Amino acid sequence: MRKLMINLLVAASAISMHPMRMLKAKVPLTLLLLLFFCPRVSAQSLDSLKTELRQENPELRALLLDYEAAMKIGAQQNQLPDLEIGAGVFVLPVETRTGPQQFRIGATQMLPWPGKLAAMAATADARARPLLEKVAARQLMLIYKLERAYYSLAGLEARAVVLRESLALYTSLDRLALSRIENGKGSSVDVYRIQLQRQQIERQLEELIYLGQQEMVTINELLDRPAETQVDARVAIAERVAETLDFAPDLAADDPDLSNHPGLRIYGLQQKANRAAIELTDLDQRPDFGVGVDYIATGRRDDLDPLRNGRDVILPRAMVTIPLSKRKFSAKRQEEEVRILALDARRESTENEFRAEIRRALNTIDNAANELYFLREQSQVIDATISIARSEFTNGKRAFDELLRLENQLIGYRTKTVLAQTIILTQRAVIDRYLINQ
């Protein structure tokens, strides 16, 4: 009878408490695990994905095209005003000494104050240049999103490795429990409890697959690739974490220079555009000139034959436009000066925001590092404890509940270790977003 019960328990350990349900779910689960967590041939490093993002992201392409379009405005401004050509017919001809005037043709060309056209072109170019910094700042943001998704995906794969190793631990526990039952010292309940733990681990693996697919969708969106494209995050997590923890304390004690960040450089370029607008305003209040010529066709007189009878008229003209109201130019100058002050305040606010983000990231890294040290010490202790507990359980000196609790605690520590490492890497991505070439 006891031998029959042992055989049934062995079968239960291979199938679970619900055989038909597990047989139906086992195959697709295994396929999903192979699809998501097994090595892929088309693995790409993070640096190669960054390069692909810079080349393929449609948002960056659109912003670059906006910049190129804005840079074409200056060439449009640095042109003389259109030539004005007019014509008129005298319905009631004006009688002059040399004959009646029949029609008039004229042309007029306005000439802005010297340097005004160049100033208009320079102002247009100055207003376009901040768009390039906008492209650079947006690129840093997109790369940050890519790094965060990539590190998160790597962390999910590392957690999956821990869970798969835990399945092997439960298999060894299963053998121990069956061995005790054979010796008449164990209970069949222990085997079923192990099966429950295995099912929980398998469900967690399915959840990791879902979360990994979400991160893949994010990466593929940034790279303008089909959403179902598989991504294999190959990161030496421990080495990258050690590298981050090596420079983080120095950065925390230092005051990094953020002046080269495009999110701050853009304000300086916008101020240059405002100053160019002030120079243009000074030229706008200068007079503009114009030159022209009229040709008037004159008919011959029939009643008399005066000297130069019927001679046409050529009339050169010169014009000047003088702005009478100076207040609008003064108001425009004051407007640009106030905008310059506002940009100074915005730049200061943005820099404070950047430094606060860096500080929060460093604090998070420091907290995660402390968690890593704690988990490392606890894991060493619990490893030694489990070795003793397994021996005592085999000899019947320790309850199964306590051994199972220790095994679950060890798995929890390993999972938390991966989570802490992932937090450190994602916070490093935050720092990389703000520190340019540092």
C-alpha positions in Angstrom: 0.0 0.0 0.0 2.8 2.4 0.9 4.6 1.6 -2.4 1.5 2.4 -4.3 1.1 5.7 -2.6 4.8 6.6 -3.4 4.2 5.8 -7.0 1.2 8.0 -7.1 3.2 10.9 -5.5 5.9 10.5 -8.1 3.4 10.8 -10.8 1.9 13.8 -9.1 5.3 15.5 -9.0 5.6 15.1 -12.7 2.1 16.1 -13.6 0.7 18.2 -10.7 -2.6 18.1 -8.8 -4.6 18.7 -12.0 -3.1 16.5 -14.7 -5.3 17.5 -17.7 -5.0 21.2 -17.1 -1.2 21.0 -16.7 -0.9 18.8 -19.8 -2.7 21.5 -21.8 -0.7 24.4 -20.4 2.7 22.8 -20.3 3.4 22.8 -24.0 2.5 26.5 -24.8 4.3 27.6 -21.6 7.5 25.9 -22.6 7.2 27.4 -26.1 6.8 30.8 -24.7 9.7 30.4 -22.4 11.9 29.3 -25.3 10.7 32.1 -27.4 11.3 34.8 -24.8 14.2 33.6 -22.7 16.3 31.4 -24.9 19.3 33.0 -26.7 18.5 34.7 -30.0 20.7 34.9 -33.0 19.9 38.5 -33.8 21.1 39.9 -30.4 22.0 43.6 -30.5 24.1 45.5 -28.0 22.7 48.7 -26.4 25.2 50.9 -28.4 24.1 49.4 -31.7 20.4 50.1 -30.8 21.3 53.7 -29.9 22.9 54.1 -33.3 19.8 52.6 -35.0 17.6 54.9 -33.0 19.5 58.0 -34.2 19.1 56.9 -37.8 15.6 55.4 -37.8 13.4 57.2 -35.2 10.7 59.1 -37.2 10.3 61.8 -34.5 14.0 62.7 -34.8 13.7 62.8 -38.6 10.7 65.1 -38.4 12.5 67.5 -36.0 15.6 67.5 -38.3 13.4 68.4 -41.3 11.8 71.1 -39.3 15.2 72.6 -38.6 16.2 72.3 -42.2 13.0 74.1 -43.3 13.6 76.8 -40.7 17.1 77.4 -42.0 15.7 78.2 -45.5 13.8 81.2 -44.2 17.0 83.3 -43.9 17.6 83.1 -47.7 14.1 84.3 -48.3 14.6 87.3 -46.1 17.9 88.4 -47.6 16.2 89.6 -50.9 15.2 93.0 -52.1 11.5 93.8 -52.1 9.6 92.9 -55.3 9.8 95.3 -58.2 6.6 97.2 -58.6 5.4 97.7 -62.2 2.3 99.7 -63.0 0.5 101.0 -66.1 -2.4 103.4 -66.6 -4.4 104.8 -69.4 -5.7 108.4 -69.5 -9.4 108.1 -70.1 -9.5 111.8 -70.3 -6.1 112.7 -71.7 -4.3 115.5 -70.0 -3.5 118.2 -72.6 0.1 119.5 -72.4 2.0 121.9 -74.5 3.6 119.1 -76.5 0.4 117.0 -76.8 -2.1 114.9 -74.9 -0.8 112.2 -72.4 -2.2 108.9 -73.5 -0.9 106.2 -71.1 1.7 105.7 -68.4 4.1 102.8 -67.5 6.2 102.9 -64.4 8.5 100.7 -62.2 9.4 101.2 -58.6 12.1 99.4 -56.5 12.3 99.9 -52.7 15.7 99.8 -51.1 15.9 99.0 -47.4 18.4 100.7 -45.1 21.9 99.3 -45.7 22.3 96.1 -43.6 18.6 95.6 -42.9 18.3 92.6 -45.3 21.3 90.9 -43.8 19.9 91.6 -40.3 16.6 90.0 -41.3 18.4 86.9 -42.6 20.5 86.7 -39.5 17.5 87.0 -37.3 15.7 84.2 -39.2 18.8 81.9 -38.9 19.1 82.7 -35.2 15.5 81.7 -34.6 16.1 78.4 -36.5 19.3 77.3 -34.6 17.5 76.4 -31.3 15.5 73.8 -33.2 18.8 71.8 -33.6 19.3 71.8 -29.9 15.7 70.7 -29.5 16.6 67.7 -31.7 19.6 66.9 -29.5 17.5 67.2 -26.3 14.8 65.0 -27.7 17.4 62.5 -28.9 18.7 62.2 -25.3 15.2 61.7 -24.0 14.5 58.9 -26.5 17.9 57.2 -25.8 17.0 57.4 -22.1 13.7 55.6 -22.8 15.6 53.0 -24.9 18.2 52.4 -22.1 15.4 52.1 -19.5 13.5 49.6 -21.5 16.7 47.7 -22.4 17.9 47.5 -18.8 14.4 46.5 -17.6 14.3 43.7 -20.2 17.7 42.5 -19.1 16.5 42.5 -15.5 13.4 40.5 -16.5 15.6 37.9 -18.2 17.8 37.7 -15.1 14.8 37.2 -12.9 13.7 34.4 -15.2 17.0 32.7 -14.7 16.6 32.9 -11.0 13.1 31.4 -11.2 14.2 28.6 -13.5 17.0 27.8 -11.0 14.3 27.7 -8.3 12.4 25.1 -10.3 15.6 22.9 -10.0 15.6 23.5 -6.2 12.0 22.4 -5.9 12.9 19.3 -7.9 15.6 18.4 -5.4 13.2 19.1 -2.6 10.7 16.9 -4.3 13.2 14.0 -4.3 14.0 14.6 -0.6 10.3 14.5 0.3 9.7 11.3 -1.7 12.8 9.7 -0.1 11.4 10.5 3.4 8.0 9.0 2.4 9.8 5.8 1.3 11.4 5.7 4.7 8.1 6.2 6.4 9.1 9.6 7.9 7.4 12.0 5.5 3.9 13.1 4.5 2.4 13.2 1.0 1.2 16.8 1.8 4.9 17.9 1.5 4.9 16.7 -2.2 1.7 18.6 -3.0 3.0 21.7 -1.4 6.1 21.6 -3.5 3.8 21.3 -6.6 2.0 24.4 -5.5 5.2 26.3 -5.3 6.3 25.1 -8.7 3.0 26.2 -10.2 3.5 29.7 -8.6 6.9 29.9 -10.2 5.6 28.9 -13.6 2.9 31.6 -13.3 5.6 34.2 -12.4 7.6 33.2 -15.5 4.5 33.8 -17.6 4.1 37.2 -16.0 7.8 38.0 -16.9 7.1 37.0 -20.5 4.3 39.5 -20.6 6.4 42.3 -19.0 9.3 41.5 -21.4 7.0 41.8 -24.4 5.9 45.2 -23.2 9.5 46.4 -23.0 10.1 45.0 -26.5 7.2 47.0 -27.8 8.7 50.1 -26.4 12.1 49.4 -27.9 10.6 48.6 -31.3 8.5 51.7 -31.3 11.6 53.8 -30.7 13.5 52.1 -33.5 10.5 52.2 -35.9 10.4 48.4 -36.2 7.5 46.0 -36.2 6.1 45.6 -32.6 6.6 41.8 -32.6 10.3 42.0 -33.4 12.2 40.0 -30.8 14.9 41.9 -28.7 17.6 40.1 -26.8 19.1 42.3 -24.1 22.7 41.2 -23.6 24.1 43.1 -20.6 26.7 42.0 -18.2 24.5 43.2 -15.3 27.0 42.7 -12.5 29.8 44.4 -14.3 27.6 47.4 -15.3 26.3 47.7 -11.8 29.9 47.6 -10.4 31.0 50.3 -12.8 28.0 52.5 -11.8 28.7 52.1 -8.1 32.3 53.0 -8.8 31.6 56.5 -10.2 28.4 57.3 -8.3 30.1 58.4 -5.0 32.5 60.8 -6.9 29.6 62.2 -8.8 27.6 62.7 -5.6 30.4 64.7 -4.1 31.0 66.7 -7.2 29.1 69.5 -8.9 28.8 68.3 -12.5 28.9 70.9 -15.4 25.6 70.8 -17.2 26.3 73.8 -19.5 26.9 71.5 -22.5 23.4 69.9 -22.3 21.3 70.8 -25.3 18.3 71.4 -22.9 20.3 74.3 -21.5 22.2 75.5 -24.6 18.9 76.1 -26.3 18.2 79.1 -24.0 21.5 80.8 -25.0 20.6 80.4 -28.7 17.1 81.8 -28.1 18.6 84.8 -26.4 20.9 85.3 -29.4 17.7 85.3 -31.5 16.2 88.0 -29.2 19.3 90.1 -29.5 19.3 89.8 -33.3 15.7 90.9 -33.2 16.7 94.0 -31.2 19.4 94.8 -33.8 16.7 94.4 -36.5 14.4 96.7 -34.6 17.1 99.4 -34.6 17.3 99.1 -38.4 13.5 99.1 -38.8 13.3 102.6 -37.4 15.7 103.9 -40.1 14.2 105.3 -43.3 13.8 103.1 -46.4 14.5 104.4 -49.9 13.0 103.8 -53.3 13.8 104.6 -56.9 11.6 104.4 -59.9 10.9 105.6 -63.4 7.8 106.4 -65.3 7.3 106.4 -69.1 4.4 108.6 -70.3 3.3 108.3 -73.9 2.3 111.6 -75.4 0.3 112.2 -78.6 0.9 114.9 -81.2 -1.1 118.1 -81.3 -3.1 118.7 -84.5 -4.0 122.3 -83.9 -0.4 123.5 -83.4 3.1 122.3 -84.1 5.1 123.3 -81.1 8.7 122.5 -80.5 9.1 118.7 -79.6 5.5 118.1 -80.5 4.3 114.7 -79.3 7.5 113.9 -77.4 7.1 111.2 -74.8 8.1 111.8 -71.1 10.6 109.8 -69.0 10.2 110.7 -65.3 12.8 109.4 -62.8 11.6 109.2 -59.3 13.2 108.9 -55.8 11.3 108.1 -52.6 11.9 107.8 -48.9 9.8 106.3 -46.1 10.3 107.8 -42.7 8.8 106.1 -39.6 7.1 108.8 -37.7 6.2 106.8 -34.5 9.2 105.6 -32.5 7.2 104.2 -29.6 6.4 100.9 -31.3 10.1 100.3 -31.9 10.9 101.1 -28.3 8.2 98.7 -27.1 9.5 96.0 -29.4 13.0 96.5 -28.0 11.7 96.3 -24.4 9.7 93.1 -25.3 12.9 91.3 -26.5 14.8 92.5 -23.4 12.2 91.1 -21.1 12.2 87.8 -23.1 15.9 87.5 -22.5 15.4 87.9 -18.8 12.6 85.3 -18.9 15.0 82.9 -20.7 17.6 83.4 -18.0 15.0 82.4 -15.4 13.8 79.4 -17.4 17.4 78.2 -17.8 18.0 78.5 -14.1 14.8 76.5 -13.4 15.7 73.8 -16.0 19.2 73.4 -14.6 17.8 73.1 -11.1 15.4 70.4 -12.4 18.3 68.5 -14.0 20.4 68.6 -10.9 17.5 67.5 -8.8 16.9 64.5 -11.1 20.6 63.6 -10.9 20.5 63.8 -7.1 17.3 61.7 -6.9 19.0 59.1 -9.2 22.1 59.1 -7.0 20.0 58.7 -3.8 18.1 55.8 -5.4 21.4 54.2 -6.5 22.8 54.5 -3.0 19.7 53.0 -1.5 19.7 50.1 -4.0 23.5 49.5 -3.3 22.8 49.2 0.4 20.0 46.8 -0.4 22.5 44.8 -2.5 25.0 44.6 0.3 22.3 43.5 2.7 20.9 40.8 0.3 24.4 39.5 -0.3 25.1 39.0 3.4 21.7 37.5 4.0 22.1 35.1 1.0 25.4 33.8 2.3 23.9 33.2 5.7 20.8 31.5 4.3 22.8 29.3 1.9 24.7 27.9 4.9 21.5 27.5 6.8 19.8 25.6 4.0 22.7 23.2 3.7 22.3 22.3 7.4 18.5 22.3 7.1 18.6 19.8 4.2 20.8 17.4 6.1 18.6 17.7 9.2 15.4 17.3 7.2 16.8 14.1 5.6 17.6 12.7 9.1 14.2 13.7 10.3 15.5 16.4 12.7 13.8 19.4 11.0 10.3 20.0 9.8 9.6 20.3 6.1 7.8 23.7 6.6 10.9 25.3 7.9 13.1 23.9 5.0 10.5 25.1 2.4 10.4 28.5 4.1 14.2 28.8 3.9 14.2 27.8 0.2 11.5 30.4 -0.6 13.4 33.0 1.3 16.5 32.3 -0.7 14.6 32.6 -4.0 13.1 35.9 -2.7 16.6 37.3 -1.9 17.9 36.4 -5.3 14.9 38.0 -7.0 15.3 41.1 -4.9 19.0 41.2 -5.9 18.1 41.3 -9.5 15.5 44.0 -8.9 18.1 46.2 -7.0 20.6 45.8 -9.9 17.9 46.7 -12.4 17.0 49.8 -10.4 20.7 50.9 -10.3 21.0 50.5 -14.1 17.7 52.4 -14.9 18.9 55.2 -12.6 22.2 55.2 -14.4 20.2 55.8 -17.6 18.7 58.9 -15.9 22.2 60.2 -15.1 23.5 59.5 -18.6 20.6 61.6 -20.0 22.0 64.7 -18.2 25.7 64.2 -18.2 27.1 64.9 -21.7 30.6 63.6 -22.4 31.4 63.3 -18.6 
